Amino acid sequence: MVPALKEKHGIGLVHCHRRRAVGCRVAPRASRIRRCVPRDFAPCIGPLPSFIMGIDLEKGGRIAKNRRVAPKSDNPYLRLLVKLYRFLARRTDSKFNAVVLRRMFMSRTNKPPISLSRLARYAKSSPDATVVLVGKVLDDERLLDVPKLSVCALEFSNSARARIEAAGGEVLTFDQLALRAPTGSNTLLLRGPKHVREVYRHFAGHRGKHVKPYTRSKGRKMERARGRRKSCGFKKQGGKN
């Protein structure tokens, strides 16, 4: 019956003795097939052998997971930290270690720095917790009084480190944090602002949104027309803007 089915309706069935072949699905029962086929040949379908439907993959195969599993950097200290937190993420059930490990894989643009003022503002909600940042901590001269903080980060600027230690706080590395809190208990995990880079001013979120144009120069003749000076614009009947 199956060859006749193929000749009449062009249905091809791939027979396979391995019911669990890679990338294939085991065929449903005959009762389910009857509901999926036209009525003119539904009565001719009886008990079918075990077969597997073929899969038409486009050229190139399946889409792989596009994510990092290791850092691109050749920094040996970062590689050692990745090795440490890969072990902690595997041997503990703490989500903190898995998140820290994934952020160590990220690129520089996805690990933005954070200022000391922003860090102090977020730390008000958890004054006794250790603030953790997978990135760099920078100084902010607008912050006059630095509170007592316990901060762990990949890198600190010299002035930020000096101000934290002068306020009675402490600066930790991630290997010291792993000894103190191997599961991430009593920590506050932060990230720096990602979309404050100048390049994001040129990106449009949707159609009609005003974004910063790419110009060759900022001279008198470079994109200084309507909307950017008063002499060029929509004029009314009276001749005024």
JOLIN-V716572 format. One record per run of one state. SS is the DSSP state (H for helix, E for strand, C for the rest). FROM is the first residue (numbers start at 0). TO is the last residue. Records with the same first field share a line. If there is no record, write none. Layout:
SS=FROM-TO + FROM-TO
This chain:
C=0-0 + 9-12 + 15-24 + 26-28 + 36-40 + 44-49 + 52-74 + 91-93 + 104-112 + 122-128 + 138-148 + 156-156 + 166-168 + 172-172 + 180-185 + 190-196 + 202-224 + 226-227 + 229-240
H=1-8 + 29-35 + 41-43 + 75-90 + 94-103 + 115-121 + 157-165 + 173-179 + 197-201
E=13-14 + 25-25 + 50-51 + 113-114 + 129-137 + 149-155 + 169-171 + 186-189 + 225-225 + 228-228
